[in-house]
Amino acid sequence: MDEWEFMEARLLRASRSGRVCITCQHFTYGTDAHCRTLLGCKLQSKQLAQGEHLTKKCQHWLIRRERQLGWCPEAA
């Protein structure tokens, strides 16, 4: 994820609902070599600027499977 480019501002739009990047199925996060948090979109293979994951979304927003199905497959 460290080598991903940042997402262009024109691809994101402000959202006043719970439909923001952090609640999207495609949202991911990790750390770089200096232990800084990196935020990103798996679908577009792009990084998100700090804070944008809380207030913005793109046209590909998709409900997280845990919320949709009511369970977490990783814990099963």
N, CA, C and O atoms as a Tripos MOL2 file, in Angstrom:
@<TRIPOS>MOLECULE
protein
  304   303    76     0     0
PROTEIN
NO_CHARGES

@<TRIPOS>ATOM
      1 N           0.8180   -1.1950    0.0000 N.3       1 MET1
      2 CA          0.0000    0.0000    0.0000 C.3       1 MET1
      3 C           0.8630    1.2600    0.0000 C.2       1 MET1
      4 O           0.4200    2.3180   -0.4480 O.2       1 MET1
      5 N           2.0770    1.1490    0.4950 N.am      2 ASP2
      6 CA          2.9780    2.2930    0.5650 C.3       2 ASP2
      7 C           3.2890    2.8560   -0.8210 C.2       2 ASP2
      8 O           3.5310    4.0550   -0.9620 O.2       2 ASP2
      9 N           3.2840    2.0000   -1.8410 N.am      3 GLU3
     10 CA          3.6110    2.4570   -3.1900 C.3       3 GLU3
     11 C           2.3960    2.9750   -3.9660 C.2       3 GLU3
     12 O           2.5510    3.4710   -5.0820 O.2       3 GLU3
     13 N           1.1980    2.8690   -3.4000 N.am      4 TRP4
     14 CA         -0.0060    3.3700   -4.0620 C.3       4 TRP4
     15 C           0.0320    4.8900   -4.1540 C.2       4 TRP4
     16 O           0.5720    5.5600   -3.2730 O.2       4 TRP4
     17 N          -0.5390    5.4240   -5.2160 N.am      5 GLU5
     18 CA         -0.7020    6.8710   -5.3550 C.3       5 GLU5
     19 C          -1.9120    7.3110   -4.5410 C.2       5 GLU5
     20 O          -2.7410    6.4910   -4.1480 O.2       5 GLU5
     21 N          -2.0050    8.6240   -4.2920 N.am      6 PHE6
     22 CA         -3.1600    9.1470   -3.5710 C.3       6 PHE6
     23 C          -4.3470    9.2860   -4.5160 C.2       6 PHE6
     24 O          -4.1840    9.5540   -5.7060 O.2       6 PHE6
     25 N          -5.5410    9.1000   -3.9660 N.am      7 MET7
     26 CA         -6.7620    9.2210   -4.7470 C.3       7 MET7
     27 C          -6.9810   10.6860   -5.1100 C.2       7 MET7
     28 O          -6.7620   11.5780   -4.2910 O.2       7 MET7
     29 N          -7.4060   10.9160   -6.3200 N.am      8 GLU8
     30 CA         -7.6590   12.2730   -6.7870 C.3       8 GLU8
     31 C          -8.8900   12.8390   -6.0910 C.2       8 GLU8
     32 O          -9.8690   12.1270   -5.8680 O.2       8 GLU8
     33 N          -8.8350   14.1160   -5.7520 N.am      9 ALA9
     34 CA         -9.9230   14.7730   -5.0300 C.3       9 ALA9
     35 C         -11.2330   14.7330   -5.8190 C.2       9 ALA9
     36 O         -12.3080   14.6950   -5.2210 O.2       9 ALA9
     37 N         -11.1570   14.7420   -7.1310 N.am     10 ARG10
     38 CA        -12.3830   14.7560   -7.9450 C.3      10 ARG10
     39 C         -13.1520   13.4390   -7.8630 C.2      10 ARG10
     40 O         -14.3360   13.3990   -8.1990 O.2      10 ARG10
     41 N         -12.4960   12.3540   -7.4200 N.am     11 LEU11
     42 CA        -13.1590   11.0550   -7.3010 C.3      11 LEU11
     43 C         -13.9500   10.9140   -6.0010 C.2      11 LEU11
     44 O         -14.7970   10.0290   -5.8800 O.2      11 LEU11
     45 N         -13.6730   11.7830   -5.0340 N.am     12 LEU12
     46 CA        -14.3540   11.7180   -3.7400 C.3      12 LEU12
     47 C         -15.3490   12.8570   -3.6150 C.2      12 LEU12
     48 O         -15.1340   13.9500   -4.1370 O.2      12 LEU12
     49 N         -16.4440   12.5820   -2.9110 N.am     13 ARG13
     50 CA        -17.4200   13.6430   -2.6470 C.3      13 ARG13
     51 C         -17.8020   13.6030   -1.1740 C.2      13 ARG13
     52 O         -17.7760   12.5470   -0.5420 O.2      13 ARG13
     53 N         -18.1500   14.7460   -0.6460 N.am     14 ALA14
     54 CA        -18.5050   14.8510    0.7680 C.3      14 ALA14
     55 C         -19.7660   14.0510    1.0560 C.2      14 ALA14
     56 O         -20.6550   13.9370    0.2120 O.2      14 ALA14
     57 N         -19.8280   13.5000    2.2610 N.am     15 SER15
     58 CA        -20.9920   12.7200    2.6750 C.3      15 SER15
     59 C         -21.3600   13.1000    4.0970 C.2      15 SER15
     60 O         -20.4930   13.1830    4.9660 O.2      15 SER15
     61 N         -22.6350   13.3290    4.3350 N.am     16 ARG16
     62 CA        -23.1140   13.6620    5.6770 C.3      16 ARG16
     63 C         -23.7810   12.4730    6.3460 C.2      16 ARG16
     64 O         -24.3670   12.6140    7.4200 O.2      16 ARG16
     65 N         -23.7000   11.3240    5.7350 N.am     17 SER17
     66 CA        -24.3280   10.1200    6.2880 C.3      17 SER17
     67 C         -23.2480    9.1590    6.7660 C.2      17 SER17
     68 O         -22.0690    9.5100    6.8060 O.2      17 SER17
     69 N         -23.6490    7.9690    7.1200 N.am     18 GLY18
     70 CA        -22.7130    6.9340    7.5240 C.3      18 GLY18
     71 C         -22.0300    6.2740    6.3470 C.2      18 GLY18
     72 O         -21.1670    5.4160    6.5320 O.2      18 GLY18
     73 N         -22.4010    6.6570    5.1530 N.am     19 ARG19
     74 CA        -21.7930    6.0880    3.9420 C.3      19 ARG19
     75 C         -20.5280    6.8660    3.5930 C.2      19 ARG19
     76 O         -20.5230    7.7100    2.6970 O.2      19 ARG19
     77 N         -19.4700    6.5610    4.3150 N.am     20 VAL20
     78 CA        -18.1630    7.1780    4.0930 C.3      20 VAL20
     79 C         -17.1410    6.0620    3.8920 C.2      20 VAL20
     80 O         -17.4480    4.8890    4.1050 O.2      20 VAL20
     81 N         -15.9520    6.4210    3.4900 N.am     21 CYS21
     82 CA        -14.9260    5.4210    3.1470 C.3      21 CYS21
     83 C         -14.6820    4.3930    4.2460 C.2      21 CYS21
     84 O         -14.5410    3.2060    3.9520 O.2      21 CYS21
     85 N         -14.6290    4.8200    5.5000 N.am     22 ILE22
     86 CA        -14.2990    3.8840    6.5740 C.3      22 ILE22
     87 C         -15.3650    2.7980    6.7450 C.2      22 ILE22
     88 O         -15.0680    1.7400    7.3000 O.2      22 ILE22
     89 N         -16.5900    3.0290    6.2870 N.am     23 THR23
     90 CA        -17.6520    2.0300    6.3980 C.3      23 THR23
     91 C         -17.8340    1.2340    5.1070 C.2      23 THR23
     92 O         -18.7870    0.4640    4.9870 O.2      23 THR23
     93 N         -16.9400    1.4080    4.1510 N.am     24 CYS24
     94 CA        -17.0350    0.7380    2.8490 C.3      24 CYS24
     95 C         -16.3340   -0.6180    2.8650 C.2      24 CYS24
     96 O         -15.3270   -0.7910    3.5520 O.2      24 CYS24
     97 N         -16.8580   -1.5620    2.1200 N.am     25 GLN25
     98 CA        -16.2660   -2.8900    1.9910 C.3      25 GLN25
     99 C         -14.8440   -2.8230    1.4200 C.2      25 GLN25
    100 O         -14.0230   -3.6890    1.7230 O.2      25 GLN25
    101 N         -14.5440   -1.8260    0.6140 N.am     26 HIS26
    102 CA        -13.2510   -1.7170   -0.0530 C.3      26 HIS26
    103 C         -12.1950   -0.9830    0.7760 C.2      26 HIS26
    104 O         -11.0340   -0.9280    0.3710 O.2      26 HIS26
    105 N         -12.5720   -0.4170    1.9310 N.am     27 PHE27
    106 CA        -11.6320    0.3330    2.7680 C.3      27 PHE27
    107 C         -10.6040   -0.6020    3.3910 C.2      27 PHE27
    108 O         -10.9390   -1.7040    3.8280 O.2      27 PHE27
    109 N          -9.3630   -0.1630    3.4300 N.am     28 THR28
    110 CA         -8.2970   -0.9260    4.0710 C.3      28 THR28
    111 C          -7.3280    0.0380    4.7460 C.2      28 THR28
    112 O          -7.3280    1.2370    4.4650 O.2      28 THR28
    113 N          -6.5180   -0.4940    5.6260 N.am     29 TYR29
    114 CA         -5.4930    0.3220    6.2690 C.3      29 TYR29
    115 C          -4.2780   -0.5420    6.5720 C.2      29 TYR29
    116 O          -4.3530   -1.7710    6.5940 O.2      29 TYR29
    117 N          -3.1760    0.1230    6.8020 N.am     30 GLY30
    118 CA         -1.9300   -0.5680    7.1160 C.3      30 GLY30
    119 C          -0.9380    0.4410    7.6550 C.2      30 GLY30
    120 O          -1.3120    1.5650    7.9890 O.2      30 GLY30
    121 N           0.3230    0.0520    7.7430 N.am     31 THR31
    122 CA          1.3640    0.9600    8.2100 C.3      31 THR31
    123 C           2.5410    0.9240    7.2430 C.2      31 THR31
    124 O           2.7450   -0.0470    6.5150 O.2      31 THR31
    125 N           3.3060    2.0070    7.2580 N.am     32 ASP32
    126 CA          4.5110    2.0470    6.4340 C.3      32 ASP32
    127 C           5.7180    1.6400    7.2760 C.2      32 ASP32
    128 O           5.5570    1.1970    8.4140 O.2      32 ASP32
    129 N           6.9090    1.7840    6.7350 N.am     33 ALA33
    130 CA          8.1370    1.3840    7.4280 C.3      33 ALA33
    131 C           8.3940    2.2050    8.6880 C.2      33 ALA33
    132 O           9.1440    1.7750    9.5640 O.2      33 ALA33
    133 N           7.7750    3.3880    8.7870 N.am     34 HIS34
    134 CA          7.9440    4.2560    9.9520 C.3      34 HIS34
    135 C           6.7530    4.1640   10.9040 C.2      34 HIS34
    136 O           6.5810    5.0230   11.7680 O.2      34 HIS34
    137 N           5.9390    3.1340   10.7490 N.am     35 CYS35
    138 CA          4.7650    2.8660   11.5940 C.3      35 CYS35
    139 C           3.7080    3.9600   11.5200 C.2      35 CYS35
    140 O           2.9790    4.1770   12.4880 O.2      35 CYS35
    141 N           3.6130    4.6520   10.3890 N.am     36 ARG36
    142 CA          2.5430    5.6270   10.1750 C.3      36 ARG36
    143 C           1.3710    4.9100    9.5310 C.2      36 ARG36
    144 O           1.5580    4.0410    8.6800 O.2      36 ARG36
    145 N           0.1740    5.2710    9.9340 N.am     37 THR37
    146 CA         -1.0240    4.6370    9.3960 C.3      37 THR37
    147 C          -1.2770    5.0960    7.9650 C.2      37 THR37
    148 O          -1.2320    6.2880    7.6620 O.2      37 THR37
    149 N          -1.5420    4.1320    7.0980 N.am     38 LEU38
    150 CA         -1.9000    4.4000    5.7130 C.3      38 LEU38
    151 C          -3.3340    3.9420    5.5050 C.2      38 LEU38
    152 O          -3.7100    2.8500    5.9310 O.2      38 LEU38
    153 N          -4.1290    4.7700    4.8570 N.am     39 LEU39
    154 CA         -5.5320    4.4690    4.5880 C.3      39 LEU39
    155 C          -5.6940    4.3120    3.0860 C.2      39 LEU39
    156 O          -5.0500    5.0210    2.3120 O.2      39 LEU39
    157 N          -6.5520    3.3860    2.6680 N.am     40 GLY40
    158 CA         -6.6750    3.1900    1.2360 C.3      40 GLY40
    159 C          -7.9470    2.5090    0.7890 C.2      40 GLY40
    160 O          -8.7720    2.0810    1.5960 O.2      40 GLY40
    161 N          -8.0800    2.4230   -0.5190 N.am     41 CYS41
    162 CA         -9.1980    1.7600   -1.1760 C.3      41 CYS41
    163 C          -8.6380    0.5710   -1.9510 C.2      41 CYS41
    164 O          -7.8490    0.7460   -2.8790 O.2      41 CYS41
    165 N          -9.0490   -0.6430   -1.5650 N.am     42 LYS42
    166 CA         -8.5690   -1.8530   -2.2450 C.3      42 LYS42
    167 C          -9.0520   -1.9120   -3.6890 C.2      42 LYS42
    168 O          -8.3270   -2.3790   -4.5670 O.2      42 LYS42
    169 N         -10.2610   -1.4450   -3.9380 N.am     43 LEU43
    170 CA        -10.8330   -1.5150   -5.2790 C.3      43 LEU43
    171 C         -10.0270   -0.6800   -6.2760 C.2      43 LEU43
    172 O          -9.7300   -1.1300   -7.3830 O.2      43 LEU43
    173 N          -9.6810    0.5390   -5.8690 N.am     44 GLN44
    174 CA         -8.9720    1.4440   -6.7690 C.3      44 GLN44
    175 C          -7.4620    1.4360   -6.5610 C.2      44 GLN44
    176 O          -6.7340    2.0900   -7.3080 O.2      44 GLN44
    177 N          -6.9850    0.7140   -5.5670 N.am     45 SER45
    178 CA         -5.5480    0.6610   -5.2330 C.3      45 SER45
    179 C          -4.9610    2.0580   -5.1050 C.2      45 SER45
    180 O          -3.9430    2.3840   -5.7150 O.2      45 SER45
    181 N          -5.6280    2.8750   -4.2980 N.am     46 LYS46
    182 CA         -5.1980    4.2550   -4.0600 C.3      46 LYS46
    183 C          -5.2200    4.5340   -2.5660 C.2      46 LYS46
    184 O          -6.0220    3.9650   -1.8260 O.2      46 LYS46
    185 N          -4.3210    5.4250   -2.1310 N.am     47 GLN47
    186 CA         -4.3090    5.8650   -0.7450 C.3      47 GLN47
    187 C          -5.2950    7.0040   -0.5590 C.2      47 GLN47
    188 O          -5.6050    7.7380   -1.4970 O.2      47 GLN47
    189 N          -5.7840    7.1390    0.6690 N.am     48 LEU48
    190 CA         -6.6490    8.2520    1.0390 C.3      48 LEU48
    191 C          -5.8560    9.1910    1.9360 C.2      48 LEU48
    192 O          -5.0840    8.7430    2.7830 O.2      48 LEU48
    193 N          -6.0460   10.4850    1.7510 N.am     49 ALA49
    194 CA         -5.3980   11.4600    2.6250 C.3      49 ALA49
    195 C          -5.9860   11.3230    4.0280 C.2      49 ALA49
    196 O          -7.1460   10.9410    4.1850 O.2      49 ALA49
    197 N          -5.1820   11.6350    5.0470 N.am     50 GLN50
    198 CA         -5.6490   11.5290    6.4260 C.3      50 GLN50
    199 C          -6.9300   12.3450    6.6160 C.2      50 GLN50
    200 O          -6.9940   13.5010    6.1990 O.2      50 GLN50
    201 N          -7.9280   11.7600    7.2300 N.am     51 GLY51
    202 CA         -9.1910   12.4280    7.5270 C.3      51 GLY51
    203 C         -10.2690   12.2530    6.4760 C.2      51 GLY51
    204 O         -11.4530   12.3530    6.7980 O.2      51 GLY51
    205 N          -9.9010   11.9940    5.2360 N.am     52 GLU52
    206 CA        -10.9030   11.8590    4.1790 C.3      52 GLU52
    207 C         -11.7590   10.6140    4.3580 C.2      52 GLU52
    208 O         -12.8960   10.5800    3.8880 O.2      52 GLU52
    209 N         -11.2450    9.6070    5.0180 N.am     53 HIS53
    210 CA        -11.9990    8.3640    5.2260 C.3      53 HIS53
    211 C         -13.1900    8.5680    6.1510 C.2      53 HIS53
    212 O         -14.0740    7.7140    6.2140 O.2      53 HIS53
    213 N         -13.2270    9.6810    6.8670 N.am     54 LEU54
    214 CA        -14.3130    9.9620    7.8110 C.3      54 LEU54
    215 C         -15.4090   10.8420    7.2330 C.2      54 LEU54
    216 O         -16.5180   10.8660    7.7680 O.2      54 LEU54
    217 N         -15.1290   11.5650    6.1550 N.am     55 THR55
    218 CA        -16.0910   12.5440    5.6480 C.3      55 THR55
    219 C         -16.4290   12.4070    4.1720 C.2      55 THR55
    220 O         -17.2850   13.1350    3.6700 O.2      55 THR55
    221 N         -15.7800   11.4920    3.4700 N.am     56 LYS56
    222 CA        -15.9990   11.4010    2.0240 C.3      56 LYS56
    223 C         -16.2670    9.9790    1.5780 C.2      56 LYS56
    224 O         -16.0040    9.0210    2.3050 O.2      56 LYS56
    225 N         -16.7980    9.8560    0.3610 N.am     57 LYS57
    226 CA        -17.0460    8.5510   -0.2610 C.3      57 LYS57
    227 C         -16.8910    8.7080   -1.7670 C.2      57 LYS57
    228 O         -16.8560    9.8230   -2.2880 O.2      57 LYS57
    229 N         -16.7990    7.5690   -2.4640 N.am     58 CYS58
    230 CA        -16.7500    7.6020   -3.9270 C.3      58 CYS58
    231 C         -17.9840    6.8720   -4.4610 C.2      58 CYS58
    232 O         -18.8050    6.3870   -3.6820 O.2      58 CYS58
    233 N         -18.1100    6.7960   -5.7510 N.am     59 GLN59
    234 CA        -19.2900    6.1720   -6.3600 C.3      59 GLN59
    235 C         -19.3150    4.6630   -6.1640 C.2      59 GLN59
    236 O         -20.3450    4.0360   -6.4140 O.2      59 GLN59
    237 N         -18.2180    4.0650   -5.7260 N.am     60 HIS60
    238 CA        -18.1390    2.6140   -5.5520 C.3      60 HIS60
    239 C         -18.4130    2.1710   -4.1170 C.2      60 HIS60
    240 O         -18.1500    1.0190   -3.7710 O.2      60 HIS60
    241 N         -18.9400    3.0690   -3.2690 N.am     61 TRP61
    242 CA        -19.1800    2.7190   -1.8730 C.3      61 TRP61
    243 C         -20.0740    1.4840   -1.8010 C.2      61 TRP61
    244 O         -21.0660    1.3870   -2.5230 O.2      61 TRP61
    245 N         -19.7170    0.5370   -0.9240 N.am     62 LEU62
    246 CA        -20.4500   -0.7120   -0.7720 C.3      62 LEU62
    247 C         -20.4960   -1.0710    0.7030 C.2      62 LEU62
    248 O         -19.4780   -0.9980    1.3920 O.2      62 LEU62
    249 N         -21.6660   -1.4580    1.1940 N.am     63 ILE63
    250 CA        -21.8150   -1.7930    2.6040 C.3      63 ILE63
    251 C         -20.8680   -2.9290    2.9820 C.2      63 ILE63
    252 O         -20.6650   -3.8610    2.2040 O.2      63 ILE63
    253 N         -20.2930   -2.8470    4.1730 N.am     64 ARG64
    254 CA        -19.3840   -3.8900    4.6530 C.3      64 ARG64
    255 C         -20.1520   -5.1850    4.8490 C.2      64 ARG64
    256 O         -21.2960   -5.1630    5.3040 O.2      64 ARG64
    257 N         -19.5460   -6.3010    4.5150 N.am     65 ARG65
    258 CA        -20.2090   -7.6080    4.6240 C.3      65 ARG65
    259 C         -20.6250   -7.9210    6.0560 C.2      65 ARG65
    260 O         -21.6540   -8.5620    6.2710 O.2      65 ARG65
    261 N         -19.8400   -7.4800    7.0390 N.am     66 GLU66
    262 CA        -20.1980   -7.7520    8.4310 C.3      66 GLU66
    263 C         -21.5370   -7.1120    8.7840 C.2      66 GLU66
    264 O         -22.3480   -7.7000    9.4990 O.2      66 GLU66
    265 N         -21.7610   -5.8990    8.2730 N.am     67 ARG67
    266 CA        -23.0180   -5.1950    8.5450 C.3      67 ARG67
    267 C         -24.1570   -5.8030    7.7430 C.2      67 ARG67
    268 O         -25.2750   -5.9300    8.2420 O.2      67 ARG67
    269 N         -23.8790   -6.1750    6.5160 N.am     68 GLN68
    270 CA        -24.9000   -6.7080    5.6230 C.3      68 GLN68
    271 C         -25.3580   -8.0950    6.0680 C.2      68 GLN68
    272 O         -26.5590   -8.3630    6.1140 O.2      68 GLN68
    273 N         -24.4220   -8.9740    6.3950 N.am     69 LEU69
    274 CA        -24.7450  -10.3570    6.7350 C.3      69 LEU69
    275 C         -24.9050  -10.5930    8.2300 C.2      69 LEU69
    276 O         -25.4900  -11.5940    8.6440 O.2      69 LEU69
    277 N         -24.3900   -9.6770    9.0360 N.am     70 GLY70
    278 CA        -24.5210   -9.8180   10.4760 C.3      70 GLY70
    279 C         -23.4880  -10.7300   11.1050 C.2      70 GLY70
    280 O         -23.6970  -11.2240   12.2130 O.2      70 GLY70
    281 N         -22.3800  -10.9640   10.4250 N.am     71 TRP71
    282 CA        -21.3190  -11.7990   10.9780 C.3      71 TRP71
    283 C         -19.9830  -11.3980   10.3740 C.2      71 TRP71
    284 O         -19.9280  -10.6740    9.3800 O.2      71 TRP71
    285 N         -18.9320  -11.8670   10.9730 N.am     72 CYS72
    286 CA        -17.5830  -11.5440   10.5250 C.3      72 CYS72
    287 C         -16.8990  -12.8250   10.0650 C.2      72 CYS72
    288 O         -16.5310  -13.6410   10.9110 O.2      72 CYS72
    289 N         -16.7110  -13.0410    8.7620 N.am     73 PRO73
    290 CA        -16.1500  -14.2990    8.2700 C.3      73 PRO73
    291 C         -14.7330  -14.5730    8.7730 C.2      73 PRO73
    292 O         -14.3400  -15.7350    8.8840 O.2      73 PRO73
    293 N         -13.9630  -13.5350    9.0790 N.am     74 GLU74
    294 CA        -12.6040  -13.7460    9.5560 C.3      74 GLU74
    295 C         -12.5910  -14.4060   10.9340 C.2      74 GLU74
    296 O         -11.6420  -15.1170   11.2660 O.2      74 GLU74
    297 N         -13.6220  -14.1820   11.7300 N.am     75 ALA75
    298 CA        -13.6710  -14.7240   13.0900 C.3      75 ALA75
    299 C         -14.3300  -16.0970   13.1460 C.2      75 ALA75
    300 O         -14.2550  -16.7750   14.1700 O.2      75 ALA75
    301 N         -14.9690  -16.5100   12.0700 N.am     76 ALA76
    302 CA        -15.6930  -17.7860   12.0670 C.3      76 ALA76
    303 C         -14.7700  -18.9790   12.0590 C.2      76 ALA76
    304 O         -15.2340  -20.1190   12.0560 O.2      76 ALA76
@<TRIPOS>BOND
     1     1     2 1
     2     2     3 1
     3     3     4 2
     4     3     5 am
     5     5     6 1
     6     6     7 1
     7     7     8 2
     8     7     9 am
     9     9    10 1
    10    10    11 1
    11    11    12 2
    12    11    13 am
    13    13    14 1
    14    14    15 1
    15    15    16 2
    16    15    17 am
    17    17    18 1
    18    18    19 1
    19    19    20 2
    20    19    21 am
    21    21    22 1
    22    22    23 1
    23    23    24 2
    24    23    25 am
    25    25    26 1
    26    26    27 1
    27    27    28 2
    28    27    29 am
    29    29    30 1
    30    30    31 1
    31    31    32 2
    32    31    33 am
    33    33    34 1
    34    34    35 1
    35    35    36 2
    36    35    37 am
    37    37    38 1
    38    38    39 1
    39    39    40 2
    40    39    41 am
    41    41    42 1
    42    42    43 1
    43    43    44 2
    44    43    45 am
    45    45    46 1
    46    46    47 1
    47    47    48 2
    48    47    49 am
    49    49    50 1
    50    50    51 1
    51    51    52 2
    52    51    53 am
    53    53    54 1
    54    54    55 1
    55    55    56 2
    56    55    57 am
    57    57    58 1
    58    58    59 1
    59    59    60 2
    60    59    61 am
    61    61    62 1
    62    62    63 1
    63    63    64 2
    64    63    65 am
    65    65    66 1
    66    66    67 1
    67    67    68 2
    68    67    69 am
    69    69    70 1
    70    70    71 1
    71    71    72 2
    72    71    73 am
    73    73    74 1
    74    74    75 1
    75    75    76 2
    76    75    77 am
    77    77    78 1
    78    78    79 1
    79    79    80 2
    80    79    81 am
    81    81    82 1
    82    82    83 1
    83    83    84 2
    84    83    85 am
    85    85    86 1
    86    86    87 1
    87    87    88 2
    88    87    89 am
    89    89    90 1
    90    90    91 1
    91    91    92 2
    92    91    93 am
    93    93    94 1
    94    94    95 1
    95    95    96 2
    96    95    97 am
    97    97    98 1
    98    98    99 1
    99    99   100 2
   100    99   101 am
   101   101   102 1
   102   102   103 1
   103   103   104 2
   104   103   105 am
   105   105   106 1
   106   106   107 1
   107   107   108 2
   108   107   109 am
   109   109   110 1
   110   110   111 1
   111   111   112 2
   112   111   113 am
   113   113   114 1
   114   114   115 1
   115   115   116 2
   116   115   117 am
   117   117   118 1
   118   118   119 1
   119   119   120 2
   120   119   121 am
   121   121   122 1
   122   122   123 1
   123   123   124 2
   124   123   125 am
   125   125   126 1
   126   126   127 1
   127   127   128 2
   128   127   129 am
   129   129   130 1
   130   130   131 1
   131   131   132 2
   132   131   133 am
   133   133   134 1
   134   134   135 1
   135   135   136 2
   136   135   137 am
   137   137   138 1
   138   138   139 1
   139   139   140 2
   140   139   141 am
   141   141   142 1
   142   142   143 1
   143   143   144 2
   144   143   145 am
   145   145   146 1
   146   146   147 1
   147   147   148 2
   148   147   149 am
   149   149   150 1
   150   150   151 1
   151   151   152 2
   152   151   153 am
   153   153   154 1
   154   154   155 1
   155   155   156 2
   156   155   157 am
   157   157   158 1
   158   158   159 1
   159   159   160 2
   160   159   161 am
   161   161   162 1
   162   162   163 1
   163   163   164 2
   164   163   165 am
   165   165   166 1
   166   166   167 1
   167   167   168 2
   168   167   169 am
   169   169   170 1
   170   170   171 1
   171   171   172 2
   172   171   173 am
   173   173   174 1
   174   174   175 1
   175   175   176 2
   176   175   177 am
   177   177   178 1
   178   178   179 1
   179   179   180 2
   180   179   181 am
   181   181   182 1
   182   182   183 1
   183   183   184 2
   184   183   185 am
   185   185   186 1
   186   186   187 1
   187   187   188 2
   188   187   189 am
   189   189   190 1
   190   190   191 1
   191   191   192 2
   192   191   193 am
   193   193   194 1
   194   194   195 1
   195   195   196 2
   196   195   197 am
   197   197   198 1
   198   198   199 1
   199   199   200 2
   200   199   201 am
   201   201   202 1
   202   202   203 1
   203   203   204 2
   204   203   205 am
   205   205   206 1
   206   206   207 1
   207   207   208 2
   208   207   209 am
   209   209   210 1
   210   210   211 1
   211   211   212 2
   212   211   213 am
   213   213   214 1
   214   214   215 1
   215   215   216 2
   216   215   217 am
   217   217   218 1
   218   218   219 1
   219   219   220 2
   220   219   221 am
   221   221   222 1
   222   222   223 1
   223   223   224 2
   224   223   225 am
   225   225   226 1
   226   226   227 1
   227   227   228 2
   228   227   229 am
   229   229   230 1
   230   230   231 1
   231   231   232 2
   232   231   233 am
   233   233   234 1
   234   234   235 1
   235   235   236 2
   236   235   237 am
   237   237   238 1
   238   238   239 1
   239   239   240 2
   240   239   241 am
   241   241   242 1
   242   242   243 1
   243   243   244 2
   244   243   245 am
   245   245   246 1
   246   246   247 1
   247   247   248 2
   248   247   249 am
   249   249   250 1
   250   250   251 1
   251   251   252 2
   252   251   253 am
   253   253   254 1
   254   254   255 1
   255   255   256 2
   256   255   257 am
   257   257   258 1
   258   258   259 1
   259   259   260 2
   260   259   261 am
   261   261   262 1
   262   262   263 1
   263   263   264 2
   264   263   265 am
   265   265   266 1
   266   266   267 1
   267   267   268 2
   268   267   269 am
   269   269   270 1
   270   270   271 1
   271   271   272 2
   272   271   273 am
   273   273   274 1
   274   274   275 1
   275   275   276 2
   276   275   277 am
   277   277   278 1
   278   278   279 1
   279   279   280 2
   280   279   281 am
   281   281   282 1
   282   282   283 1
   283   283   284 2
   284   283   285 am
   285   285   286 1
   286   286   287 1
   287   287   288 2
   288   287   289 am
   289   289   290 1
   290   290   291 1
   291   291   292 2
   292   291   293 am
   293   293   294 1
   294   294   295 1
   295   295   296 2
   296   295   297 am
   297   297   298 1
   298   298   299 1
   299   299   300 2
   300   299   301 am
   301   301   302 1
   302   302   303 1
   303   303   304 2
@<TRIPOS>SUBSTRUCTURE
     1 MET1         2 RESIDUE 1 A MET
     2 ASP2         6 RESIDUE 1 A ASP
     3 GLU3        10 RESIDUE 1 A GLU
     4 TRP4        14 RESIDUE 1 A TRP
     5 GLU5        18 RESIDUE 1 A GLU
     6 PHE6        22 RESIDUE 1 A PHE
     7 MET7        26 RESIDUE 1 A MET
     8 GLU8        30 RESIDUE 1 A GLU
     9 ALA9        34 RESIDUE 1 A ALA
    10 ARG10       38 RESIDUE 1 A ARG
    11 LEU11       42 RESIDUE 1 A LEU
    12 LEU12       46 RESIDUE 1 A LEU
    13 ARG13       50 RESIDUE 1 A ARG
    14 ALA14       54 RESIDUE 1 A ALA
    15 SER15       58 RESIDUE 1 A SER
    16 ARG16       62 RESIDUE 1 A ARG
    17 SER17       66 RESIDUE 1 A SER
    18 GLY18       70 RESIDUE 1 A GLY
    19 ARG19       74 RESIDUE 1 A ARG
    20 VAL20       78 RESIDUE 1 A VAL
    21 CYS21       82 RESIDUE 1 A CYS
    22 ILE22       86 RESIDUE 1 A ILE
    23 THR23       90 RESIDUE 1 A THR
    24 CYS24       94 RESIDUE 1 A CYS
    25 GLN25       98 RESIDUE 1 A GLN
    26 HIS26      102 RESIDUE 1 A HIS
    27 PHE27      106 RESIDUE 1 A PHE
    28 THR28      110 RESIDUE 1 A THR
    29 TYR29      114 RESIDUE 1 A TYR
    30 GLY30      118 RESIDUE 1 A GLY
    31 THR31      122 RESIDUE 1 A THR
    32 ASP32      126 RESIDUE 1 A ASP
    33 ALA33      130 RESIDUE 1 A ALA
    34 HIS34      134 RESIDUE 1 A HIS
    35 CYS35      138 RESIDUE 1 A CYS
    36 ARG36      142 RESIDUE 1 A ARG
    37 THR37      146 RESIDUE 1 A THR
    38 LEU38      150 RESIDUE 1 A LEU
    39 LEU39      154 RESIDUE 1 A LEU
    40 GLY40      158 RESIDUE 1 A GLY
    41 CYS41      162 RESIDUE 1 A CYS
    42 LYS42      166 RESIDUE 1 A LYS
    43 LEU43      170 RESIDUE 1 A LEU
    44 GLN44      174 RESIDUE 1 A GLN
    45 SER45      178 RESIDUE 1 A SER
    46 LYS46      182 RESIDUE 1 A LYS
    47 GLN47      186 RESIDUE 1 A GLN
    48 LEU48      190 RESIDUE 1 A LEU
    49 ALA49      194 RESIDUE 1 A ALA
    50 GLN50      198 RESIDUE 1 A GLN
    51 GLY51      202 RESIDUE 1 A GLY
    52 GLU52      206 RESIDUE 1 A GLU
    53 HIS53      210 RESIDUE 1 A HIS
    54 LEU54      214 RESIDUE 1 A LEU
    55 THR55      218 RESIDUE 1 A THR
    56 LYS56      222 RESIDUE 1 A LYS
    57 LYS57      226 RESIDUE 1 A LYS
    58 CYS58      230 RESIDUE 1 A CYS
    59 GLN59      234 RESIDUE 1 A GLN
    60 HIS60      238 RESIDUE 1 A HIS
    61 TRP61      242 RESIDUE 1 A TRP
    62 LEU62      246 RESIDUE 1 A LEU
    63 ILE63      250 RESIDUE 1 A ILE
    64 ARG64      254 RESIDUE 1 A ARG
    65 ARG65      258 RESIDUE 1 A ARG
    66 GLU66      262 RESIDUE 1 A GLU
    67 ARG67      266 RESIDUE 1 A ARG
    68 GLN68      270 RESIDUE 1 A GLN
    69 LEU69      274 RESIDUE 1 A LEU
    70 GLY70      278 RESIDUE 1 A GLY
    71 TRP71      282 RESIDUE 1 A TRP
    72 CYS72      286 RESIDUE 1 A CYS
    73 PRO73      290 RESIDUE 1 A PRO
    74 GLU74      294 RESIDUE 1 A GLU
    75 ALA75      298 RESIDUE 1 A ALA
    76 ALA76      302 RESIDUE 1 A ALA
